[in-house]
Amino acid sequence: MKIFYNGRELIVEDGSTIAGLLGRRGLNPDTVIVEYNYRLVKKEEWSSITLQENDSIEVLRFVGGG
């Protein structure tokens, strides 16, 4: 199925969750925030949200620097 990940089309398996998607992309859940269909979602919700066709996911990473 097709979703939009950070503005680009991405094909994912049916039944994928936000948590699963982040894991497959090698992202540390402690260093990102997720916007799902234009709504910020808490980390505790990621495993219970099943992605649907044409969903939009924006993932922002925290970057330290000086």
ZATI-763836 format. One record per atom (N, C-alpha, C): residue number from 1; residue in one letter; atom name; x, y, z. Coordinates in pm, 1 decimal. Atoms other than C-alpha are relative to their C-alpha. Layout:
<atoms>
seq,type,atom,x,y,z
NUM,A,CA,X,Y,Z
...
</atoms>
This chain:
<atoms>
seq,type,atom,x,y,z
1,M,N,84.9,-117.2,0.0
1,M,CA,0.0,0.0,0.0
1,M,C,89.0,123.0,0.0
2,K,N,-75.5,-123.7,13.7
2,K,CA,112.6,356.0,-63.9
2,K,C,-35.1,97.2,112.1
3,I,N,17.0,-109.8,-95.2
3,I,CA,164.6,618.0,206.9
3,I,C,94.8,111.9,-42.3
4,F,N,-93.3,-109.5,23.2
4,F,CA,345.7,949.7,210.8
4,F,C,83.1,17.8,126.2
5,Y,N,-94.4,-6.6,-110.3
5,Y,CA,654.6,956.5,431.7
5,Y,C,90.8,119.0,-25.5
6,N,N,-77.8,-123.4,17.0
6,N,CA,813.3,1299.3,475.8
6,N,C,-13.3,55.6,-142.1
7,G,N,30.0,-60.4,128.5
7,G,CA,646.3,1413.8,154.9
7,G,C,25.6,-86.6,-121.8
8,R,N,-29.2,88.7,112.5
8,R,CA,752.8,1117.6,-60.7
8,R,C,-83.4,-126.1,9.3
9,E,N,73.8,125.8,2.1
9,E,CA,560.6,812.1,-170.6
9,E,C,87.2,-112.1,54.6
10,L,N,-69.1,115.1,-55.0
10,L,CA,654.2,497.3,16.7
10,L,C,-97.6,-116.6,-1.0
11,I,N,82.3,120.2,-0.3
11,I,CA,520.8,144.6,-26.7
11,I,C,28.7,-77.1,128.9
12,V,N,-12.5,76.7,-124.4
12,V,CA,456.2,-40.3,300.2
12,V,C,-97.5,-116.8,-4.2
13,E,N,86.9,116.8,-8.3
13,E,CA,295.8,-372.4,387.8
13,E,C,-132.9,36.7,66.2
14,D,N,128.7,-15.1,-68.5
14,D,CA,-72.5,-384.6,477.8
14,D,C,17.6,-41.0,145.4
15,G,N,-6.8,31.3,-141.9
15,G,CA,-113.6,-387.4,854.4
15,G,C,117.6,64.2,72.0
16,S,N,-114.0,-67.0,-62.4
16,S,CA,198.2,-176.7,917.6
16,S,C,-48.2,103.1,100.8
17,T,N,27.7,-102.6,-100.8
17,T,CA,199.2,44.1,1225.8
17,T,C,108.5,106.9,-7.6
18,I,N,-102.3,-104.5,-5.8
18,I,CA,386.1,365.6,1290.9
18,I,C,125.4,-55.4,66.4
19,A,N,-115.6,56.6,-70.4
19,A,CA,612.1,182.6,1537.7
19,A,C,78.3,-93.7,-91.0
20,G,N,-66.1,92.6,91.0
20,G,CA,686.7,-87.7,1281.7
20,G,C,74.1,71.7,-111.2
21,L,N,-62.7,-78.4,105.8
21,L,CA,762.0,166.0,1010.5
21,L,C,129.5,64.1,50.0
22,L,N,-118.5,-64.2,-55.4
22,L,CA,1005.8,354.2,1232.9
22,L,C,110.4,-102.3,26.2
23,G,N,-97.4,105.7,-24.2
23,G,CA,1174.9,29.5,1332.9
23,G,C,66.7,-46.7,-128.4
24,R,N,-56.1,43.3,127.7
24,R,CA,1219.5,-80.0,971.4
24,R,C,91.3,106.3,-60.6
25,R,N,-84.3,-107.6,52.7
25,R,CA,1371.6,258.4,891.3
25,R,C,119.4,28.6,91.2
26,G,N,-115.1,-11.3,-88.3
26,G,CA,1618.1,221.9,1181.0
26,G,C,1.9,126.0,84.3
27,L,N,7.6,-123.3,-78.0
27,L,CA,1494.9,525.4,1371.9
27,L,C,-16.0,-29.8,148.6
28,N,N,8.7,12.5,-144.9
28,N,CA,1542.5,556.0,1745.6
28,N,C,-124.2,76.0,47.1
29,P,N,123.0,-66.8,-41.5
29,P,CA,1198.2,631.6,1895.3
29,P,C,19.7,109.7,104.0
30,D,N,-26.5,-103.4,-100.5
30,D,CA,1358.7,844.1,2166.8
30,D,C,51.6,130.0,-61.0
31,T,N,-57.3,-118.9,62.8
31,T,CA,1495.0,1091.6,1911.9
31,T,C,-87.0,57.9,-111.0
32,V,N,88.1,-50.6,105.6
32,V,CA,1193.8,1154.7,1686.3
32,V,C,-136.5,37.6,56.1
33,I,N,142.4,-22.8,-23.3
33,I,CA,845.5,1300.2,1690.8
33,I,C,-71.4,-32.8,-130.8
34,V,N,74.2,44.4,117.3
34,V,CA,572.5,1187.7,1452.2
34,V,C,-129.5,80.1,-14.5
35,E,N,127.1,-61.3,37.6
35,E,CA,294.7,1377.2,1279.4
35,E,C,-68.8,-98.4,-93.4
36,Y,N,77.3,98.0,76.6
36,Y,CA,29.0,1139.5,1146.2
36,Y,C,-126.9,68.5,-49.0
37,N,N,114.7,-68.9,59.7
37,N,CA,-225.2,1288.6,905.7
37,N,C,-22.8,136.6,65.3
38,Y,N,1.0,-139.2,-46.5
38,Y,CA,-139.1,1639.4,1029.5
38,Y,C,-33.4,15.6,148.5
39,R,N,23.7,-3.4,-144.4
39,R,CA,-172.6,1550.2,1399.8
39,R,C,118.7,-64.1,70.1
40,L,N,-108.3,60.2,-77.8
40,L,CA,112.7,1497.3,1644.6
40,L,C,-54.6,-115.6,82.1
41,V,N,43.5,115.6,-78.3
41,V,CA,88.2,1155.5,1805.8
41,V,C,108.6,-36.9,101.1
42,K,N,-91.6,39.2,-106.8
42,K,CA,244.3,1035.6,2129.5
42,K,C,61.7,-135.6,-31.0
43,K,N,-72.0,125.8,21.3
43,K,CA,500.0,756.1,2126.2
43,K,C,-82.7,-121.2,46.4
44,E,N,80.6,109.7,-53.5
44,E,CA,260.1,541.8,2331.3
44,E,C,-106.8,-46.8,-98.8
45,E,N,103.8,34.1,98.1
45,E,CA,10.9,544.6,2038.7
45,E,C,55.2,-68.6,-125.5
46,W,N,-57.5,45.1,126.3
46,W,CA,254.7,439.7,1764.8
46,W,C,-30.3,-145.9,-34.2
47,S,N,23.0,142.2,29.2
47,S,CA,204.3,64.6,1799.7
47,S,C,-146.9,-32.9,-22.6
48,S,N,142.9,27.9,18.1
48,S,CA,-174.9,93.9,1795.7
48,S,C,-59.5,67.3,-123.8
49,I,N,49.7,-67.2,120.5
49,I,CA,-205.3,308.4,1480.5
49,I,C,42.4,-80.1,-122.3
50,T,N,-24.5,76.0,122.3
50,T,CA,-237.0,91.9,1170.0
50,T,C,-11.0,94.2,-119.3
51,L,N,-3.8,-89.8,114.8
51,L,CA,-141.4,276.2,853.6
51,L,C,-101.5,-41.4,-105.9
52,Q,N,98.6,20.2,105.7
52,Q,CA,-397.8,314.9,575.6
52,Q,C,51.6,62.1,-129.9
53,E,N,-35.8,-54.1,130.8
53,E,CA,-364.5,387.3,203.5
53,E,C,-6.4,152.9,0.9
54,N,N,-11.6,-145.8,15.0
54,N,CA,-256.0,748.7,134.4
54,N,C,16.9,76.9,130.0
55,D,N,-29.8,-71.7,-124.0
55,D,CA,-180.5,828.8,499.8
55,D,C,124.9,85.0,-18.8
56,S,N,-115.7,-87.9,2.2
56,S,CA,71.1,1105.6,560.3
56,S,C,71.3,-7.4,134.2
57,I,N,-82.8,8.4,-120.0
57,I,CA,356.2,1060.7,808.5
57,I,C,116.7,96.6,-17.2
58,E,N,-117.2,-87.3,-3.3
58,E,CA,609.7,1328.5,891.6
58,E,C,79.1,-35.6,124.1
59,V,N,-86.3,36.8,-112.2
59,V,CA,902.8,1227.1,1110.9
59,V,C,109.7,103.6,11.8
60,L,N,-102.4,-100.7,-26.8
60,L,CA,1125.0,1490.0,1266.2
60,L,C,96.0,-54.3,104.7
61,R,N,-103.0,46.9,-91.7
61,R,CA,1453.6,1405.0,1436.1
61,R,C,55.7,116.6,80.0
62,F,N,-68.0,-96.6,-84.3
62,F,CA,1610.2,1587.3,1726.4
62,F,C,148.7,-9.1,-29.9
63,V,N,-142.4,-2.5,31.0
63,V,CA,1962.6,1695.6,1640.3
63,V,C,66.8,98.2,95.5
64,G,N,-74.6,-85.8,-90.9
64,G,CA,2208.0,1831.0,1892.5
64,G,C,113.7,69.8,-74.7
65,G,N,-110.6,-72.9,62.2
65,G,CA,2474.5,2080.6,1809.3
65,G,C,34.4,122.7,80.8
66,G,N,-39.3,-116.4,-76.0
66,G,CA,2644.6,2388.9,1916.7
66,G,C,43.8,114.0,-86.8
</atoms>
